[in-house]
């Protein structure tokens, strides 16, 4: 019972007085790698890879529909979805000038 009261007191103090919670104010060590990753996803190579993946997987599904296994068809649909996302993220960052939706 005493442990529960002590824990409740600590949680209440941490919520009501966040200055003494010893929380640091910045996450600057995480922003630089994320910015590099967002710049990588907005480059011209990703647009080309996304378009080629979309075309190749779409053609494979269109022309080999009867001969492909069910699992391979699911993998090709996943490739189409991922290549669409890659190409769309590149187009969005180029048109609107921001890449917040990519991450």
MDTraj code that builds the backbone (N, CA, C; nanometers):
import mdtraj as md
import numpy as np

residues = "UNK UNK UNK UNK UNK UNK UNK UNK UNK UNK UNK UNK UNK UNK UNK UNK UNK UNK UNK UNK UNK UNK UNK UNK UNK UNK UNK UNK UNK UNK UNK UNK UNK UNK UNK UNK UNK UNK UNK UNK UNK UNK UNK UNK UNK UNK UNK UNK UNK UNK UNK UNK UNK UNK UNK UNK UNK UNK UNK UNK UNK UNK UNK UNK UNK UNK UNK UNK UNK UNK UNK UNK UNK UNK UNK UNK UNK UNK UNK UNK UNK UNK UNK UNK UNK UNK UNK UNK UNK UNK UNK UNK UNK UNK UNK UNK UNK UNK UNK UNK UNK UNK UNK".split()
xyz = np.array([
    [0.0823, -0.1186, 0.0000],
    [0.0000, 0.0000, 0.0000],
    [0.0870, 0.1254, 0.0000],
    [0.1965, 0.1211, 0.0750],
    [0.2848, 0.2364, 0.0834],
    [0.3558, 0.2602, -0.0500],
    [0.3906, 0.1517, -0.1223],
    [0.4554, 0.1654, -0.2527],
    [0.3605, 0.2285, -0.3535],
    [0.2350, 0.1930, -0.3466],
    [0.1356, 0.2477, -0.4378],
    [0.1184, 0.3970, -0.4156],
    [0.1148, 0.4388, -0.2897],
    [0.1001, 0.5815, -0.2589],
    [0.2234, 0.6592, -0.3049],
    [0.3407, 0.6025, -0.2857],
    [0.4639, 0.6693, -0.3276],
    [0.4683, 0.6828, -0.4794],
    [0.4322, 0.5781, -0.5493],
    [0.4296, 0.5817, -0.6950],
    [0.3277, 0.6827, -0.7452],
    [0.2123, 0.6864, -0.6845],
    [0.1080, 0.7817, -0.7216],
    [0.1552, 0.9248, -0.6981],
    [0.2264, 0.9482, -0.5887],
    [0.2799, 1.0812, -0.5601],
    [0.3841, 1.1222, -0.6630],
    [0.4721, 1.0308, -0.7005],
    [0.5751, 1.0609, -0.7997],
    [0.5133, 1.0917, -0.9362],
    [0.4156, 1.0132, -0.9776],
    [0.3490, 1.0350, -1.1061],
    [0.2747, 1.1684, -1.1051],
    [0.2075, 1.1991, -0.9952],
    [0.1344, 1.3255, -0.9848],
    [0.2299, 1.4442, -0.9920],
    [0.3427, 1.4361, -0.9230],
    [0.4408, 1.5443, -0.9282],
    [0.5013, 1.5588, -1.0681],
    [0.5271, 1.4476, -1.1349],
    [0.5838, 1.4536, -1.2694],
    [0.4864, 1.5151, -1.3688],
    [0.3578, 1.4911, -1.3496],
    [0.2570, 1.5467, -1.4398],
    [0.2346, 1.6948, -1.4117],
    [0.2241, 1.7301, -1.2856],
    [0.1936, 1.8688, -1.2514],
    [0.3142, 1.9609, -1.2592],
    [0.4325, 1.9096, -1.2368],
    [0.5548, 1.9904, -1.2398],
    [0.6535, 1.9292, -1.3392],
    [0.6345, 1.9521, -1.4686],
    [0.7214, 1.8867, -1.5670],
    [0.8650, 1.9389, -1.5653],
    [0.8894, 2.0534, -1.5039],
    [1.0259, 2.1062, -1.4999],
    [1.1192, 2.0178, -1.4186],
    [1.0657, 1.9507, -1.3189],
    [1.1510, 1.8651, -1.2377],
    [1.1515, 1.7202, -1.2873],
    [1.0912, 1.6958, -1.4011],
    [1.0866, 1.5604, -1.4553],
    [1.2162, 1.5226, -1.5250],
    [1.3117, 1.6146, -1.5317],
    [1.4424, 1.5923, -1.5927],
    [1.4325, 1.5549, -1.7411],
    [1.3370, 1.6170, -1.8097],
    [1.3209, 1.5928, -1.9529],
    [1.4046, 1.6937, -2.0295],
    [1.4789, 1.6461, -2.1270],
    [1.5590, 1.7386, -2.2069],
    [1.4705, 1.8027, -2.3129],
    [1.5106, 1.9157, -2.3605],
    [1.4254, 1.9928, -2.4505],
    [1.4411, 1.9632, -2.5967],
    [1.5436, 1.8938, -2.6399],
    [1.5645, 1.8794, -2.7828],
    [1.5868, 1.7370, -2.8269],
    [1.5597, 1.7145, -2.9539],
    [1.5840, 1.5851, -3.0167],
    [1.6697, 1.6074, -3.1413],
    [1.7666, 1.6966, -3.1294],
    [1.8459, 1.7354, -3.2459],
    [1.9300, 1.6200, -3.3009],
    [1.9636, 1.5221, -3.2178],
    [2.0433, 1.4110, -3.2689],
    [1.9631, 1.3198, -3.3612],
    [1.8307, 1.3328, -3.3604],
    [1.7482, 1.2498, -3.4477],
    [1.7053, 1.3229, -3.5745],
    [1.7092, 1.4548, -3.5749],
    [1.6573, 1.5282, -3.6898],
    [1.7497, 1.5212, -3.8105],
    [1.8796, 1.5207, -3.7911],
    [1.9709, 1.5179, -3.9046],
    [1.9619, 1.3881, -3.9853],
    [1.9613, 1.2694, -3.9234],
    [1.9449, 1.1469, -4.0044],
    [1.8095, 1.1393, -4.0739],
    [1.7048, 1.1907, -4.0095],
    [1.5736, 1.1883, -4.0735],
    [1.5680, 1.2831, -4.1929],
    [1.6339, 1.3973, -4.1837],
    [1.6398, 1.4892, -4.2970],
    [1.7170, 1.4278, -4.4136],
    [1.8259, 1.3581, -4.3839],
    [1.9019, 1.2906, -4.4896],
    [1.8169, 1.1828, -4.5567],
    [1.7407, 1.1097, -4.4762],
    [1.6544, 1.0049, -4.5307],
    [1.5442, 1.0660, -4.6172],
    [1.4868, 1.1775, -4.5737],
    [1.3829, 1.2443, -4.6530],
    [1.4399, 1.2983, -4.7835],
    [1.5624, 1.3510, -4.7806],
    [1.6262, 1.3963, -4.9036],
    [1.6553, 1.2808, -4.9976],
    [1.6905, 1.1670, -4.9411],
    [1.7148, 1.0480, -5.0229],
    [1.5868, 1.0031, -5.0928],
    [1.4743, 1.0090, -5.0215],
    [1.3475, 0.9674, -5.0815],
    [1.2945, 1.0678, -5.1825],
    [1.3490, 1.1858, -5.1864],
    [1.3020, 1.2856, -5.2812],
    [1.3888, 1.2994, -5.4034],
    [1.4889, 1.2182, -5.4196],
    [1.5833, 1.2313, -5.5302],
    [1.5311, 1.1745, -5.6616],
    [1.6033, 1.2014, -5.7701],
    [1.5597, 1.1548, -5.9022],
    [1.5725, 1.0040, -5.9203],
    [1.6673, 0.9397, -5.8497],
    [1.6823, 0.7953, -5.8626],
    [1.5627, 0.7218, -5.8056],
    [1.5091, 0.7721, -5.6969],
    [1.3922, 0.7069, -5.6365],
    [1.2714, 0.7190, -5.7284],
    [1.2583, 0.8318, -5.7950],
    [1.1476, 0.8481, -5.8902],
    [1.1606, 0.7476, -6.0043],
    [1.2820, 0.7302, -6.0554],
    [1.3046, 0.6358, -6.1651],
    [1.2816, 0.4923, -6.1191],
    [1.3308, 0.4582, -5.9996],
    [1.3114, 0.3223, -5.9472],
    [1.1631, 0.2946, -5.9235],
    [1.0916, 0.3934, -5.8703],
    [0.9479, 0.3755, -5.8468],
    [0.8705, 0.3557, -5.9756],
    [0.9026, 0.4348, -6.0778],
    [0.8329, 0.4205, -6.2062],
    [0.8649, 0.2870, -6.2731],
    [0.9923, 0.2472, -6.2704],
    [1.0293, 0.1180, -6.3300],
    [0.9662, 0.0003, -6.2553],
    [0.9656, 0.0057, -6.1243],
    [0.9018, -0.1004, -6.0467],
    [0.7532, -0.1102, -6.0752],
    [0.6889, 0.0056, -6.0883],
    [0.5462, 0.0076, -6.1197],
    [0.5192, -0.0538, -6.2569],
    [0.6007, -0.0182, -6.3543],
    [0.5816, -0.0689, -6.4905],
    [0.6102, -0.2183, -6.4982],
    [0.7199, -0.2630, -6.4404],
    [0.7576, -0.4047, -6.4493],
    [0.6595, -0.4940, -6.3748],
    [0.6234, -0.4558, -6.2527],
    [0.5290, -0.5384, -6.1767],
    [0.3905, -0.5359, -6.2396],
    [0.3502, -0.4209, -6.2923],
    [0.2200, -0.4132, -6.3601],
    [0.2153, -0.4977, -6.4855],
    [0.3231, -0.4947, -6.5636],
    [0.3285, -0.5770, -6.6845],
    [0.3318, -0.7254, -6.6493],
    [0.4012, -0.7612, -6.5440],
    [0.4050, -0.9016, -6.5016],
    [0.2669, -0.9493, -6.4603],
    [0.1943, -0.8642, -6.3904],
    [0.0583, -0.9034, -6.3511],
    [-0.0351, -0.9076, -6.4714],
    [-0.0203, -0.8144, -6.5643],
    [-0.1118, -0.8088, -6.6783],
    [-0.0908, -0.9249, -6.7753],
    [0.0352, -0.9587, -6.8031],
    [0.0609, -1.0596, -6.9045],
    [0.0760, -1.2003, -6.8494],
    [0.1019, -1.2161, -6.7232],
    [0.1217, -1.3494, -6.6682],
    [0.0199, -1.3861, -6.5628],
    [-0.0982, -1.3308, -6.5725],
    [-0.1999, -1.3501, -6.4684],
    [-0.2394, -1.4967, -6.4505],
    [-0.2480, -1.5700, -6.5572],
    [-0.2940, -1.7095, -6.5454],
    [-0.1811, -1.8042, -6.5048],
    [-0.0586, -1.7671, -6.5327],
    [0.0520, -1.8575, -6.5028],
    [0.1189, -1.8300, -6.3680],
    [0.0906, -1.7184, -6.3056],
    [0.1553, -1.6833, -6.1793],
    [0.0848, -1.7480, -6.0604],
    [0.1642, -1.7845, -5.9627],
    [0.1114, -1.8393, -5.8388],
    [0.0429, -1.7278, -5.7594],
    [-0.0433, -1.7662, -5.6685],
    [-0.1175, -1.6683, -5.5883],
    [-0.0241, -1.5852, -5.5005],
    [0.0799, -1.6475, -5.4458],
    [0.1740, -1.5759, -5.3595],
    [0.2576, -1.4758, -5.4403],
    [0.2941, -1.5132, -5.5601],
    [0.3722, -1.4227, -5.6442],
    [0.2875, -1.3025, -5.6843],
    [0.1596, -1.3250, -5.7098],
    [0.0713, -1.2133, -5.7411],
    [0.0617, -1.1162, -5.6239],
    [0.0553, -1.1681, -5.5019],
    [0.0502, -1.0814, -5.3841],
    [0.1789, -1.0016, -5.3692],
    [0.2940, -1.0646, -5.3957],
    [0.4219, -0.9942, -5.3885],
    [0.4281, -0.8846, -5.4943],
    [0.3775, -0.9127, -5.6139],
    [0.3776, -0.8117, -5.7201],
    [0.2862, -0.6945, -5.6839],
    [0.1740, -0.7218, -5.6199],
    [0.0862, -0.6125, -5.5752],
    [0.1549, -0.5274, -5.4677],
    [0.2320, -0.5901, -5.3818],
    [0.3064, -0.5152, -5.2797],
    [0.4135, -0.4292, -5.3464],
    [0.4812, -0.4827, -5.4480],
    [0.5821, -0.4057, -5.5215],
    [0.5180, -0.2872, -5.5908],
    [0.3996, -0.3067, -5.6485],
    [0.3289, -0.1961, -5.7131],
    [0.2953, -0.0875, -5.6113],
    [0.2464, -0.1274, -5.4951],
    [0.2095, -0.0291, -5.3930],
    [0.3319, 0.0476, -5.3432],
    [0.4423, -0.0229, -5.3176],
    [0.5629, 0.0435, -5.2691],
    [0.6235, 0.1361, -5.3743],
    [0.6239, 0.0919, -5.4995],
    [0.6796, 0.1786, -5.6037],
    [0.5908, 0.3001, -5.6268],
    [0.4606, 0.2845, -5.6105],
    [0.3700, 0.3994, -5.6209],
    [0.3966, 0.4993, -5.5095],
    [0.4189, 0.4500, -5.3889],
    [0.4490, 0.5389, -5.2759],
    [0.5823, 0.6094, -5.2972],
    [0.6840, 0.5383, -5.3441],
    [0.8144, 0.6003, -5.3687],
    [0.8053, 0.7088, -5.4746],
    [0.7389, 0.6785, -5.5843],
    [0.7274, 0.7764, -5.6916],
    [0.6418, 0.8950, -5.6477],
    [0.5344, 0.8691, -5.5760],
    [0.4463, 0.9776, -5.5312],
    [0.5158, 1.0671, -5.4295],
    [0.5955, 1.0092, -5.3405],
    [0.6657, 1.0929, -5.2431],
    [0.7660, 1.1840, -5.3119],
    [0.8293, 1.1353, -5.4163],
    [0.9236, 1.2181, -5.4904],
    [0.8512, 1.3308, -5.5632],
    [0.7370, 1.3004, -5.6233],
    [0.6607, 1.4035, -5.6931],
    [0.6075, 1.5082, -5.5960],
    [0.5594, 1.4651, -5.4807],
    [0.5043, 1.5585, -5.3825],
    [0.6121, 1.6509, -5.3294],
    [0.7290, 1.5970, -5.2982],
    [0.8357, 1.6826, -5.2458],
    [0.8869, 1.7790, -5.3520],
    [0.8826, 1.7413, -5.4796],
    [0.9270, 1.8323, -5.5851],
    [0.8229, 1.9394, -5.6162],
    [0.6959, 1.9035, -5.6144],
    [0.5917, 2.0001, -5.6491],
    [0.5655, 2.1004, -5.5376],
    [0.5548, 2.0514, -5.4142],
    [0.5143, 2.1385, -5.3048],
    [0.6305, 2.1907, -5.2229],
    [0.7485, 2.1370, -5.2401],
    [0.8667, 2.1874, -5.1727],
    [0.8823, 2.1454, -5.0280],
    [0.8083, 2.0494, -4.9812],
    [0.8272, 1.9993, -4.8458],
    [0.8200, 1.8487, -4.8481],
    [0.8764, 1.7865, -4.7438],
    [0.8801, 1.6409, -4.7397],
    [0.8307, 1.5880, -4.6057],
    [0.7431, 1.6594, -4.5401],
    [0.6948, 1.6158, -4.4095],
    [0.6087, 1.4910, -4.4163],
    [0.5366, 1.4728, -4.5259],
    [0.4482, 1.3580, -4.5381],
    [0.5242, 1.2307, -4.5710],
    [0.6487, 1.2422, -4.6126],
    [0.7262, 1.1241, -4.6495],
    [0.7567, 1.0414, -4.5266],
    [0.7931, 1.1047, -4.4179],
    [0.8321, 1.0316, -4.2979],
    [0.7106, 0.9873, -4.2246],
])
top = md.Topology()
chain = top.add_chain()
for i, resn in enumerate(residues, 1):
    res = top.add_residue(resn, chain, resSeq=i)
    for name in ("N", "CA", "C"):
        top.add_atom(name, md.element.get_by_symbol(name[0]), res)
traj = md.Trajectory(xyz[None], top)
